[in-house]
Every structure is written in structure tokens, then in C-alpha cells.
Amino acid sequence: MDGQKVTENKMGVMPVPRLLVSMSLPMMISMLVQALYNIVDSIYVSRISEDALTAVSLAFPVQNLMIAVSSGTAVGINALLSKSLGEKNFDEADRAAKNGLFLAFLSYLVFAVFGIFGSRAYFMSQTKEGAIIEYGVEYMSIILIVSVGLFLAITQERLLQATGNSFYSMISQTCGAVTNIVMDPIFIFGMYGAPKLGVAGAAIATVMGQLVSMVISLVLNLRKNKEIHINFKGFRPDMRVIGIIYKVGVPSAIMMAIGSLLTYCYDKILLMFSSTAVSVYGVYFKLNSFVFMPVFGLNNGMIPILAYNYGARNKKRILDTIKLSVCAATVIMIIGIAIFQIIPEELLKLFDASEKMLQIGVPALKIISVSFIFAGYNIIMGSVFQAFGNGVYSLVISIVRQLVIILPVAYILAVNFGLNETWWSYPVSEIASLVMSTVFFIMLYKQKIKEIEN
């Protein structure tokens, strides 16, 4: 019970600015490290060839889909677990943790099967370039078949976050990222006696990092996380708990998975111009992770605070957390805009950019980064909806933004005006999302927050 009281005091009593920093800063740091190894991965692959970089870029939607499924499910676990702790229902918190890990493993099995049987068909659906297909199949099959580390690591790290142990989650993610960064050049280029494996080496380094995170997060949950008890002896899936997890988690997973569909279709539009445009788009996603990952880290710290204080019925702490999170996210995004506007050429040269890649990439980075100023607010609002169990709001916004707006606008601009103008689909979609997010937040406030009495 002592550990339970500490959690309650921290989440329900600590001043909101200090609490948000203590919950989010470790996650922001670990997310930045994650962004670093994503970039390092592509920097090394770009040294193999531009075709190799294009192949890894085309594999991104499937990698993003895995993250969407695992992170979406983890959002449902996180919300139920934090709310249960706020209500002092510790048995329910344990059930959320165990059933969540069970769901993560089932998700892994699905992707492993796709890795074995679907990798080649996936790449052949996008391009007829033989070199790109071979690089892509080699890379993606390994990423999928050995993705157990990704699924279980993400779930276990969210268990640490949900109970206020973000520092331990940072340790887990950082160790995995450092493993990836160190092993990348060794396996890609055959250093220190290791075989030269090319893009397969990049994939092996990635899954090694994920497995290291999985093991460390498991040890930390068993030894340091006193608020939940993970013991699968006599375990049976609890359909009621799974239903609650997926009520919040599925909309979140679908929302992120739509991003995979968006990237896949956007790649198809860009291939109307050249495979270099796809490489630029892939590089953009690697670079923007340095801006977006800290905001996602902020989200991860914010969600359990909101869920806990909603369970504890503390209106002031809820509103203070939302306001502070929006301000912090906006500041981060403004810094990101400045970097993309001032040094786009230098950023692209990190990836051994050719003259053609620079010609396409410099205007692309400048135009897309305009959307950052709106994206920070939109990301925070999406997580607010999830924390209150209204993930369907985030889902609707995501569908409208990415399928109803950005893809049709991108296609119309591409066909009628050319490649450079295609990138303006991003700022247009973020402005539309801002309007919808505001309308839905007003609805949420009237339904769930306004009625709370301090």
C-alpha cells in the first residue's frame, strides 16, 4: 500500500508544472534518442545507395502500422490502468497490465506471419524497380518477423509510464536506441569482423535494439513497478477488460494506422514524379521525428495525469495540465519550424543528398514545416480525447485530415500544379484539424469536465 500511496500523492498532489515535467521530460529525452537512431539508421542506409534509402522509406508505412497497433493498444491500457489507480482499484490495474501484454503478443504474431508471406507482394504493389524491391524485402521481412521486441517493449514501457515511473521507461528506450545506433554501422558495413549485411544489417540492428528494450522494461516492471503485479500463473484473457482497453485503444490504433495508409498512398502520388521524391518524403519523416517525438513524449506524460485526475475528480488539475501541455507543444513546434526554414539543405546533406534530391527536398521541407505551428495543438488535443475515453473524436479528426483532406488535396495539386505545390497539402490539412479539434474539445468539456466539482 505504501507504493500505492506514493503514486496517488505524485499524480494527485504534486504541482502540475513540476508533475508534467517529471512525467514527460524522461519520455521526451527517450523519444529524442529514438528519433536519433531513426535518423542514424537512414543516414547509414543512404551510404549504400539511393535505391536502398527509397526501399527503407517505402517500408515505413508497415513499420508505422506496427507502432500504431502496439501504441494504440498501450493507450487503452494506460488510460484504464491510470484511471483504476486514481479510483484505488488496484486489482483492475493488474488485470489491465496482464491482458495488455497478452494482446501485444497476439499482435506480434499477426505481423510476423505477414513478414513471412507478404513482404514481396507489398513492395511489388508500389514499384517495379527490381533493386528497390530486393532491398525492401530484405529489410522489411526481418523487421516484421522479429518484431516481438517492439510490441512487448512498447507495452511494458507504457505500464511504467502509467504508474508514474517514466524515468525507468526512459532507461529502457534509451538502452534500446543506443544498441541500435552502435550496431548499425557494424552490421551494415561489416566492421570489427562482422559480416557486411547492407540493409539487412540495418534491420538486424533495429530488432536488436527493440529486444534489449523489451528485456530491460520487463526487468524494471518486475523489480521497480510496485503499483502493478505481473504474474501470468493461471492467467485467462478477461474479455471485459480487453473490451475496455480496445474501446480507447482501437480508435487510437486506427488513427495512427491511417497514417500508414496515408504514407503508402502519398508515396504512390510522389512516384508519379520520381523515386527521389519518395526518398525526400522518407527523409522528411526521419527529420520531423526530432520535432514531433518530444511532443509525443509530452503526450505520454500528460495522458496518465489526466486519466488519474479524472478518476480522482480534480477539475483544476485537469485544465492546468491541458493548458500547460498545449503551450509546451507549441514552443517545441516553433523551434522545429525555425530549423526546417533556416537549414533545410544542411539537413538533407546528412543523407548524402544528390543535387536532384536537394532540388526536390529544400522546398519540400520549407513548405511542410509550415504545418508544425498547428500540429502541436492538434497532437495534444488528440491525446486529451484519448485520456477521457473519447478516442473516437481523435479517430474522426484523423480520418478527415488524412483521407478526406490531405490525399485528395495532394493529388489535385500534383496533377494540376506539380511536385513542389503537392507539399502544401500538409498545412491545409493541419488547419482543418485545428478547427475540428477545437469543436470536439468544447463538446468534451461540456460532457465530462464542466460538471466536475473541486
GIURGI-V566742 format. One record per backbone hydrogen bond with DSSP energy under -0.5 kcal/mol. CO is the residue of the C=O (numbers start at 1). NH is the residue of the N-H. If there is no record, write none. Layout:
BEGIN
co = (CO CO)
nh = (NH NH)
END
This chain:
BEGIN
co = (1 2 3 4 5 6 7 8 9 9 10 15 16 17 18 19 20 21 24 25 26 27 28 29 30 31 32 33 34 35 36 37 38 39 40 41 42 43 44 45 45 49 50 51 52 53 54 55 56 57 59 59 60 61 62 63 64 65 66 67 68 69 70 71 72 73 74 75 76 77 78 79 80 81 82 83 84 85 88 89 90 91 92 93 94 95 96 97 98 99 100 101 102 103 104 105 106 107 108 109 110 111 112 113 114 114 118 119 120 121 123 123 128 129 130 131 132 133 134 135 136 137 138 139 140 141 142 144 146 147 148 149 150 151 152 153 154 155 156 157 158 159 160 161 165 165 166 167 168 169 170 171 172 173 174 175 176 177 178 179 180 181 182 183 184 185 186 186 187 188 191 195 197 198 198 199 200 201 202 203 204 205 206 207 208 209 210 211 212 213 214 215 216 217 218 219 220 220 221 224 225 229 232 237 238 239 240 241 242 243 244 245 246 246 248 249 250 251 252 253 254 255 256 256 257 257 258 259 260 261 262 263 264 265 266 267 269 270 270 274 275 276 277 278 279 280 281 282 283 284 285 287 288 288 289 291 292 293 294 295 296 297 298 299 300 301 302 303 304 305 306 307 308 309 310 313 314 315 316 317 318 319 320 321 322 323 324 325 326 327 328 329 330 331 332 333 334 335 336 337 338 339 343 344 345 346 347 348 348 349 354 355 356 357 358 360 361 362 363 364 365 367 368 369 370 371 371 372 374 375 376 377 378 379 380 381 382 383 384 385 386 390 390 391 392 393 394 395 396 397 398 399 399 400 401 402 405 406 407 408 409 410 411 412 413 413 418 419 419 420 421 422 423 424 425 426 427 428 429 430 431 432 433 434 435 436 437 438 439 440 441 442 443 444 444 445 445 449)
nh = (5 6 7 8 9 10 11 12 13 14 14 19 20 21 22 23 24 25 28 29 30 31 32 33 34 35 36 37 38 39 40 41 42 43 44 45 46 47 47 48 49 53 54 55 56 57 58 59 60 60 62 63 64 65 66 67 68 69 70 71 72 73 74 75 76 77 78 79 80 81 82 83 84 85 86 87 89 88 90 93 94 95 96 97 98 99 100 101 102 103 104 105 106 107 108 109 110 111 112 113 114 115 116 117 118 119 122 123 124 125 126 127 130 133 134 135 136 137 138 139 140 141 142 143 144 145 146 147 149 151 152 153 154 155 156 157 158 159 160 161 162 163 165 164 168 169 170 171 172 173 174 175 176 177 178 179 180 181 182 183 184 185 186 187 188 189 190 191 197 198 194 197 200 201 202 203 204 205 206 207 208 209 210 211 212 213 214 215 216 217 218 219 220 221 222 223 224 225 225 226 228 231 235 239 242 243 244 245 246 247 248 249 250 251 252 253 254 255 256 257 258 259 259 260 260 261 262 263 264 265 266 267 268 269 270 271 272 273 274 278 279 280 281 282 283 284 285 286 287 288 289 290 291 292 293 295 296 297 298 299 300 301 302 303 304 305 306 307 308 309 310 311 312 314 313 315 318 319 320 321 322 323 324 325 326 327 328 329 330 331 332 333 334 335 336 337 338 339 340 341 342 343 347 348 349 350 350 351 353 352 358 359 360 361 362 364 365 366 367 368 369 370 371 372 373 374 375 376 378 379 380 381 382 383 384 385 386 387 388 390 389 393 394 395 396 397 398 399 400 401 402 403 404 405 406 407 409 410 411 412 413 414 415 416 417 418 422 422 423 423 424 425 426 428 429 430 431 432 433 434 435 436 437 438 439 440 441 442 443 444 445 446 447 448 449 449 450 452)
END
